[in-house]
Amino acid sequence: MSDNRFLLPDSAVPEQWYNIQADMKTLPPPPLHPVTREPVGPEALAPIFPMELIQQEMTRERWIPIPDPVRDILRLWRPTPLVRARRLEQALDTPAHIYYKNEGISPAGSHKANTAVAQVYYNKKEGTRRISTETGAGQWGSALSMACNFFGLECKVYMVKVSYHQKPYRRSLMQLWGANVTASPSEETAAGRAVLAKDPDSPGSLGMAISEAVEDAVSRDDTKYSLGSVLNHVLLHQTVIGLEAQKQFELADDYPDVVIGCAGGGSNFAGLAFPFVKEKLAGRKLRIVAVEPTACPTLTRGVFSYDFGDVAQMTPLLAMYTLGHDFVPSGIHAGGLRYHGMASLVSQLYKDELIEARAYAQNPVFAAAELFAKTEGVVPAPETAHAVRAAIDEALRCKEAGRRETIVFNFSGHGHFDLTAYDAYLAGKLEDLEYPEEKLQESLQSLKAL
């Protein structure tokens, strides 16, 4: 074992997922039916999800077995390395220990494959032939396309239009794995046509793309819908990240004081953080930080409320921190962090002050990514770069205070397909966007009726 990379054997891929609902003192309010406003039961979700995923969404069992066919595929890249960023520490001249869990080594390039494989497995088991989904930056769409290819299912992806054009190689990757990819909003669905009628030049949003994907699923008997973040079962599948990290810290003879993850819908943050939240709930002292963009400040400026997950109001109402389902974010390059709402479980933890949140603008985020690439040799995705920025700031705080703390962040995806964004940064063309207060209040107006 080196002093930099802490590795586990293939056999150490977790055999169970960790369900934080078993340990939370306060659970978020239940999802509500979009029409009746009554709590949603399994029957209401059955048209879009297979029953085993619905059961995982609602259960309070602490440990959920991972099926062997899922573990077999996860072992293609898992367990992922826990890496000590010593060269970054030296560049910062900090006494802090900085580690990152490198999810960028998956075939799809990000953490999203952890849940994609599980979701497609359960769909295949129930007889689903085709899956529809949305994607922002393309990481989720890539992961689901790969998983559908492994299990022999068709995959339809509605990709947020601004990212469709910003990130053509992620689109190519999805198509290479056999997916059919459409820029959203599109003319293919009633939801897309309604958006384009109001704004023919709409850049799209995850809320719009979700509406199109859900409409696609409910209009066909052979199709189910799959979501890459936000829902309980998605966060559950990602906990393999934190469970592995805990074993790896034993190998390193270390333990984090600060756990960091970027947060759009909440899945990669939860994947690393939730097993550590379990320890915090049991009395261990540590800080857990979710990081988001100033252009889409869901936790730091949103409100805790029931809201729809999509623009067309087809999804159940979820209790979450939200900017309003009509929110249309600026076209920042961190497309995976441009969602108007935060996962209910993450939102409840933030409301209960068990986790912290902070927001950054694009230029300081890309500056952190540049330093990380120059010291560690790995180019972060723009989403990952938000976590890098926070880790650097925490390390600088330790330097100023003369304290040796251990910091770990989730390296949720690599930036190999994001070089257009880096071109803009290196040319000085990135804008530091903050969502205007008047626009935020306008988007929050939709919540008053709820």
N, C-alpha and C positions, 0 to 999 in steps of 0.2 A: 504494500500500500504506500503510495507516494504521499508527500505532505500537501499536495495541491488538489488531487482528485480522489474522492472517496467513493468507491465503487462497491456495488452489491452484485452477487451472481444472479443469473437469469431466474434461478429458483426462488429468489427473494421478492419477486413481484408479489404484492399483497394478495392474499386469498380472499380478503373481505374489504368492502368499502365502509368508511366511517360515516354514520348518520348523526350529525350534530343535533338534530331535533330531540334525540334521546337525552341530551344533557342541558339544553337551554332552559333557563328558569322561566323565561317568557317567550312563547311562540308568537309569530306574527298572526294577525287575524286571518281567517280562512279565505281562499279565493271565492269570488261571487260570480254567479251566472250573469252574463252580459245583459240579459233581458229581464229576468225575474228578480235579480239582485239577491237571490237566495244562495246559501253556501253550495258550492259545486260538489256533486258526488261523482263517483267513478263513471256512471252512465253518461254524464254530460261530456266527459273527456274522451270516451270510447271512439267517437268518429275520427279523432285525429291522432290518438296515441294507442299503442298496444297495452293490454291490461297489466302486464307485469311492470311496465314503466309507471303506469298510473298508481299501482300499489306502492312502488318505491317513492313516488311523489308524496304519498300520504302517511306512510308508516312512521312510527316512532321507535322501531327496533334500532338498536345501536349499531349492529354489525350486519351487513348484507353480503351474502356469499357472491363472489365473482365467478361466473360460469367458466368452465375449463376452456371452451372455444374462444372466449374473450381473452383469457389469460394467455392462450397460445399465440394470439396475434399481438397482444401487448408486449410479449417477450421479443418481438422483432426489434424493439428499441428500449424497452424497459428492463431493469431499473435505469433511470437516467442519472448522470453523474451529479454529485454535489461537488462544486469546485471552489477552492479558496482563491480569491482574487488577490494574490499577493502583490502582483505588479501594480495593480490599482492602489492598493494600500500604500506602497512605496511612493507612488506619484503624488498621493495626497499627504504623505508624511503624517499618517494618522496612527494612533495606537490601536484603533479598532481592527477587529477581524471581520473581513467581508467575504461572505459566501454567496454563491448563486446556484440554484437548482436548474440545470440546463435542459429545459423542455424543447429547445430548438432542434434537438437531434432526431426528433420523430421524422418519419418519411414525409409527412405533410409540413414539417417545419415548425410545429407549434404544439402546445398542450391540447389542442382541440381534439386530437385523435383519441385521447383517453375516453371521452364520452361517445364519440362517433362510432367506434367499434361496438361499444355496448348497446347503443340505441339501435344500430342496424341489426345486430344479433337478435334482439328481442322482436324486432319487426319481422325478420326472416322466420323466426320460430312461430309467429302467429299467422304467417301466410301472406304478409304484405309483399307486393311485387314492385312497388314504386314509392319513392320518398321525395317529398318537396320540402324545400327549406329556403331561407334567406341567408345572405352573407354580406358583411360590410367590407372589411379589408380583404376578404377572400380566404382567411385562414380556416374558418369554420367550413366554408364551402369546399375547400380542398380536402379537409379531413373527412368530411362526409362522403365526398366523391370516392376517396380511397376506400373507405369502409364498405360502401355500396358495391364497389368493384370486387372486393374480397368475398362478399357474400352473394354476388350475382343479382343485385337489385338495380333497377333504373334510378337515376338521381336527377332531379330538376332543381336548379339553383336560381333564385332571383337575387342578383347582385346589385347592391346600391349603386346607382348610375355613376356618381362621382368616382367611386372606387373602381368601377368597371373600366373607366377610361384611365384612371391614375395607375392602376396595377394590372396591365394586360397580361403579364406572365403568370399571375395567380389564376387568371381566367384560363390561360393555356394549360396550366397544371390540372385544373378541374376537368377540362375537356380531354386531356391525355388519359385520365382515369375513367373517361366515358360519360361524364355528366353533360347535360344540356343546360347552358348558362344563358340567362336573359338579363339585360340591364333593366333595373327597376327605378321608377315606375314604368310600366310597359302597357302596350295595347292588348296584352293577352288575357287580362282579367278585368272585371268590372271595377275593382278597387284601383287598379293602375290607371284605367281610363278616366276615372273620376278625378284623380290627382292631376293628370295631364290636361283635363278640360279646364281646370282652374289655373294651372301653371305649366304650359308646354315645355318650359325650360327647367323644370324642377330637377335639382341635383339628386333627389331621392333621400331616403332615410331608412334606418332599420325598421322603424315603425311601419313605413309604407311597404317595404319588402316583406315583412311578416304578414301583412294583410293579403298580399298577393299569394304567398306560399300557403297560407291557411285556406284561402278561397280555392286554390288549386286542389288541395287535399280533400276538402269536404265535397267537391264537385265530382269526385271519381271514387268508384268502389274499390279500386286496386291500390289506392294511394293513402299513405299516412304522412303526417307532418313531423318534422324533427327540428328541435331548437338547440342551439349551441351554447346557450347561457341562461341565466335568470331562474329557471325552474329548479325545484329541489333535487330532482333526480339527476339533473345535469351536474350540479355542484357535488352531489354524492359521488359520481363517477370520477371526479377530478381529485378526490382525496387520496388517491394513490400517490400523488406528489408529496404531500406532507407526511404521509405514513412512511414512505421511503426515506425522506429527509431526516426524520427522527432517528431511524436506525443508522443513518450515515453520520449524524452528529455523535452517536456513540463511538463510531470508529474514529472520529476526529478528536474525541475526548473534549468536546466543546458543546455549548448549548446557546441558542440565540437569546439575546436581550431584546432585539427588534426584528420583527417579521414584516416584510414588505411585499406588496403585489399591486400591479396596476389593476384598475377596476373600470370596466365598461358596463357589462351586465352582471359581472361578479364571479364568473366561473373559475378563472385562473387564480384570482385572489383567494377564493374559498378553497381551492385545491391545495394550496400550500398552507393557508392560515387555519382552516378549521381543526385539523388535528392539534395545532398549537393552542387554539381557543379552548379546546377540551382541557388542556393542562392549565390554562389561565383560570378557567372556571373551577378547577380543583385547588386553586390557591397559589399556583406558580406566578411569579412576577415577571411579566414581559409586556412589551408594547407591540401592537399589531396595527399596521398603517396601510390604508387603501389610498391609491394615488390615481387621480383623474385629470383630464385636461381642463383648462379654464374655459375653453370653448364649449364644453359639455359638462358643467359642474353639478352632476346629479346629487351627490352627497353634500357637497359644500354649500350649495345654493338652492337645492331642491327642497320640496316639502314632503313630509310623510303623509301619504294619503292613498286611498283606493284610486287606481287608475287602470286604463286599458293598456295592454302591451303593444297595441298597434293603432294606426291612424283610423282604419275603418271600423273600429270598435267591435271586432269579431271575437277577440280573445276574452277569457274570464278577467274580471277585475281583480287586480293583485294589490295588496297593501305593501307599499314600497316608497322609498324616496324617489321622487319623480320631478321632471321639468314640464310635465304635461304631454299627453300623447300627440298633440299637434306640433310639438317642438321639432324644428328642422335645424340641425346644427350646421355650422360652417364646415366647409370642405377641408378640414384638417387632415393631415396624412395618417394620423392614428385612427383609421377607419373603424377598428374594433372597439374604440372607446367613445363612439358617437351615438350611444343609445340613450333614450330619454329617461329610462327607469333603471333602478338597481334591484337585484335579486331580493326577494322578501326576507330571506334568512340573513343576508348581509345587512339589509336595512334595519332589521330588528336589533342586530348586534351593535350597529352604530347608534341607534336610538337609545340603547341601554348603556352606551359609553364603554362598551367592551373593546371596541376598535376605534381608531382615529381615521381622519381623512384629510387630504390636502390636494390642492390643484396647482398645476404648472402650465405655463405657456409653452409654445412650440420651441422657441429658440434656446432657452435654457435646457430643455429636454434633449434637443439634438446636440447641444454642446456636451452634455453628459455622455451621450452615445458615442460621440467622436472620441472623447477621452477613454472610454471603455474599449473601443475598437483599437485604439493606439496602444493601450497597455495590455489588454487581455487577448487581442487578436480576433475577437468575435464581433461581428456587426449586429447590433440589436434591431429588431423591428421597432417602429415608432411607438407601438404600445409598450413593449418591454422597456424602452428608453425612459418612460415615466418612472418605472421602478428603479432604474439605474440612477436617475436624478435624485430620487429620495434617499437611496442608499448612500450616495456621495454626500448629500447634505447631512445625513446622520453621522457619517464618518468625520466630517469637518466639525460637527458639534463636539464629537468625542475629542478631537484634536484640541479645540479651544478649551475644553474643560479638563484636558489631561486625563481622560478616563478611557480604559480599555473595555469596550463593549463588543459583543458579537452581533453582527448584522447579517441577515439572510434575505435574499429577494428571489422571486420567481422569474427566471429568464424564460418568459412565456413563449417566445418565438424569435427566430432569426430575421434579419433584414435583407436577405439576398434578393428578394423581389421588391425591395423598397428603395432602390438606388435613385429613382426619380426624385423621391423626397430628399435624399441626401444631396442630389444635384442642386435642388432649390436651396437647401441650407448652405451649401458651400458657395453658392452664387449670391448669398445674402438676400434671397427673395422670399424667405419664410416670414409670414406675419404672426405677431403675437396677438392672438384673437381672444378677447373676453366677450362672453355673450352679453349684449346690452340689457340693462335692467328693464327697459320698457318692453323689449321683445320677450324677456322672461316672464314678466307679469301678464303679457298678452297670452302666452302659451299656457300659463297657469289658470287662466280664466275658465278653461274647459273643465277644471276640477270642481268648480262650484256646483255644477249640476249633479255631481256624484256624491 
